[in-house]
Amino acid sequence: MDKKKIKEKLEKERDVLLAEMKDMGKLNMETGEWEATPEEQTFPESDQNDMADRFEDFEERSSMIRTLEPRLTNILKALKSLNNDSFGTCKVCKKDIEMARLEANPAARTCKKHLEE
């Protein structure tokens, strides 16, 4: 297993996720969780349609953050554990995770057999 290649892939995905999340929200330093922020208003007065559009956009941002945050967490955990002997080992059966799986998802914590666990 080429840990250097895996580390580079994880770092690249981490950077992409962080950039996307920063466009949609901010990290709450007190809770450690990402929170969506509304899109900046370009004009001072809004009618009901503009307000509805802003609310819809905010909901989309919230949804995306809820989707991306667990992925970012998994990547950060994988980067942290990369130098451990247990990296690349299934958390369920303790066997090696398939190389094809790690290449597709370097943050994988289980083998294909235990994918849903």
N, C-alpha and C positions, 0 to 999 in steps of 0.2 A: 504494500500500500504506500503510495507516494503522498506522505502527509504534507509536504510542501505544496503540492498541487492542490490538495484538498483545502489547505489553509488559504491559498490565494483565491480559490473559488468561493469559500465562505466569506472572506473579507470583501470580495467584490459584491456579493449578494447583500451583505450587511450594509455596505455603502449605498447601494441602490435603494434598499428599503428605507434607510434613514433619510435619504433625499426625498423620497416619495412622501414619507410621513411628515417631514418638516414642511412640505408644501400644503399639507392638509390639517396640521395641528401642531401641538407643542407637548413637550414632556413635562408633566407636573412633577416638580422636584420633591414635593412632600409625599406623594403617593407612589412615585416611580412609574406611573401609568401615563400613556399617551391620551390626550384629549383633543377632540376636533375643535377647530376654530372656524368661525364664520368667515366667508369670503369678505374682503374689504369692500365697503360701500363706496362706489365711485361718485355718487352724487348725494347731497344732503337729505333730500326728501324722497320718500318711497311711497308708491301706491300699494294697494293690496296685492296686485300681481307680482310686483317686485319683491315684496316681503315673502310671498309664497315661494317664489323662486329661490330666495336666499335660504328659507327654511328647508326646502327640498335639497339644495346643495349641501347644507349643513348635515342633513341626515345621510346623504351619500358619503360625505367625508367621515362621519362617525362609523358608518358601516365598513368602509375601507380600512379604517384604523383598527376596528375590531377584528378584521381579517388578517391584516398585516402584522399586528403586534405579537401574536403567538409565534408566527414564523420568525420574526426578529429575535424573540426570546430563545427559540430553539437554536438559531444560528449562534447567538452569543454563548449559549451553553456548550455547543459543539466546539467553538473556538477555545473556550476555557478548558475543556476536557481533552483537547487534541493531543496534548503531551502525556496524558495518562495512558497506562497500559490497557485500560478498558475501552478506549476509543475504538469504534468499529466493531464492538461486541454487542450483540443483542441484549437488551435489558431484561428480556423475558427468559430466553433459553441459554444465554451466555455463550452462544456459538458466534462465529464471525458473521458479520453482515456481508451479504453478497457485494462484490466489488462493483457490479453494474448498478446496484441500488445506491451505493455510496457515491458513485460518479454522477448519478442522476440527482441525488439528494444527499449532499455531504453532511447534512445535519440529522440524518436518519438515526433513530435510536433503537430500532428493531429490525430484524430480518424480514424478508417478504412474508414468511409464514405467520409472523406476529404483528403484521402491519396495523391491524385494527385495535391492538391492545395498548 
